[in-house]
Amino acid sequence: MIFKLIRPLVAAASILLALSCSALAQNTPGMSPIPPQVLKTQPFVSPIFGDNMVLQRGKANTIWGWSEPGDHIQVQIGEQAASAIAGADRRWQVTIQPPPAGGPFTIKITGHETVELHNVLVGDVWLCGGQSNMGLPLQFARNGAEDVKTANYPEIRFFSVEGHPAYLHSDVIAGSWKAVSPETAGRLSAVGFYFARKVQNEIHVPIGMVVDALGGTPAESWTSAEALRPLHDFDIPLAELQRLASEGAPEYGNYVMHWYDRYDIGLKGNWAAPDLDDSSWTPVDIPGGFKELGVPETPALAWFRREIVLPDKLPAGMPLLFLGSIERMDTVYINGRSVGASAWVENPRVYPLFGAVLKPGKNVIVIRVLKTKPDGGFLGKPEELHLTLGDKTSIPLAGKWKGKLSLDARPPQPLPIAYENWPVMPAVLYEGMLKPIAPLAITGALWYQGEQNSPRGFQYRRILPAMIADWRKLFAQGDFPFYIVSLPAFKPRSATPVDGDEWTETRESQALTAASVPNSCLAVTIDTGDADNIHAKDKQPVGERLALCALANQYRKKVVASGPTLKSVDRHSGSIRLHFAHTDGGLVVKGTKLEEFAIAGEDRKWVWADAQIKGKTIIVSSPSVPNPKEVRYAWQSNPAATLFNGAGLPAGPFRTDTWPGMTDSQRPY
């Protein structure tokens, strides 16, 4: 996962999201998303049901929990009642018809104890899955702060599932239902908020949003092992997952933390302890350090320590630790407490220091660095390494440190299967975050993901349909709607046509999935995004275009839900004519001219083409390609989106060729 985030201020939200994943991956004391005692306890009622929740209208709802085997459980909603008996596995499960849409209602559940759920509404429930762009809070979105102030939508409710990877199965998730208000909206999914606001405004029934998303995670982590095995692309990690599960290993959800547990003598020796005697450690210069430890060019794991002295009275405000970019992974401790970790190689480290981690007087900073390349380790300039206190006082950190080699990791020493320190193992989030909320009654699902899978963009066209089928099987509610966000613009724009591109090939896989999987829809966002920030702030168009999918397909409203899509191709001497569907209001140029069309002949050399709109068609040509064979539009990570329809929706990237791309043969293992 190599993301280039070069604007420190813009990247702040990205850093906060990355830190949440880092804390989860490390099971940092005091920061674990779900306390172990909660995970081991089977409550009388599953936590997915609670005060302020939304029940799905128009279909039977399944409600479940745990009790002593043989206990008789009754559930009552208004005039409706249903009962069940707890099985040998302690699970009870009741199926009950809800009242008509509206509310509020009270759900009364009686057995060996009595639980009442208050302020329950009946409406439509949507499951929101994916990685950090789905979970990104409204307060970080463009105009999000203003929308938070006016977010008084008592009939829109959110449940955010807290992150938890599981190697076998987890019965319990953590989270709670919240009505949308200025007090709650800032922490809710921006995409989910904009989707729900638009849908609720159109159909006037309560909307429940269950956000099941976690930063940096690939689609295979959200898919069951049973669904992945027929693909045979994940045999190696599935075998490793099975081995770790059989050993009862900690459920990190990634590979590198298990590697540390096995090989890192610094971890076993508690080298992060502030009172450690480091008098025998080697003096080193940071940036650098590995040369003095005798491993200048080979893979290695090393620990670095330094003392700093802070003023007697620390200034108010959030301290920030800046370390520049690091290859391959760093873990940072201050006074013995883990404060952050990252494996995003090109992402400059900016760690907010929450709580009273700093203290007046002596403080000990310890950094563990795993490098894999000859020029690995600290990549930043000396001035990029510093601690900023709450009053903006900057304390330089470059210069003299102490270092010690924990592991010479050159062959034959094995390295981790992968280096991400957040959940990336196949199936672990399906088991820990998705399966525990099934078979919750839902209307459908929204999916904003693909960034983590983009190096394997071609493979994604196999993973995503398998995952959708897997979810539909798990929830057992037929082919419910499944709406997919096409990735927005990202990375620097190329001035010349590119032959292969990871993000574009991922977008193609998303489009092919939406076109082939029943009851699915693609929300194209190519006209949004940020070249320098993977967590683009433009979340309102994303949520509202997903809402258009729902309004047009699920709710049968007369709205346009798609921009122009390629329908057919006519090849002529000297030109190619492209025919389009979804030209509502005609084909429209955004900007001064129609750009981003490339054309190629038999030699497969792409050049920019002239493009002209003729009715519902576009004629593409170039004097340098007298006998054109193929056309591509917006075929790069960050294209100029110029083709729209009269409804204001953009055309997604497309191509007429089937020539091999750069990700066709990429496999993770």
ABEGO torsion letter per residue (X at the ends): XBBBBABAAAAAAAAAAAAAAAAAAAGBBGABABBAAAAABBBABBAABBBGBBBBBGBBBBBBBBBBBGBBBBBBBEABBBBBBBBAAGBBBBBBBBBBBEOBBBBBBBBABBBBBBGBBBBBBBBBBEBAAAABBAAABBGAAAAAAABBBAABBBBBBBBBBBABBBABBBEBBBBBBAAAAAABBAAAAAAAAAAAAAAGBBBBBBBBBBBGBBAAAABBAAAAAAAGAAAAAAAAAAAAAAAGBBBAGBAAAAAAAAABAAAAAGAABAABBAAABBBBBOBEGAAAAGBAABBBBBBBBBBBBBBABBBBEBBBBBAEBBOABBBBBBGGBBAEBBABAABBBBBBBBEBABBBEBBBBBBBBBBABAABEBABBAAABBBBBAAGBBBBABEBBBBBBABBABOABBBBABABABBABBGAAAAAAAAAAOBBBBABBBBBBGAAAAAAAAAAAAAAAAAAAAAAAAAGAEBBBBBBBBBBBBEBBBABBBABBAAAAAAAAAAAAAAABBGBBBBBAAABEBAABABBABAAAAAAAAAAAAAAAAAGBBBBABBBBBABBBBBBGBBBBBBBGABGEBBBBEABBBGBBBBBAAGBBBBBBBBBBEABBBBBBAABABBABBBBGBBABBBBABBBAAGBBBBBBBABABBBAAAABBAX
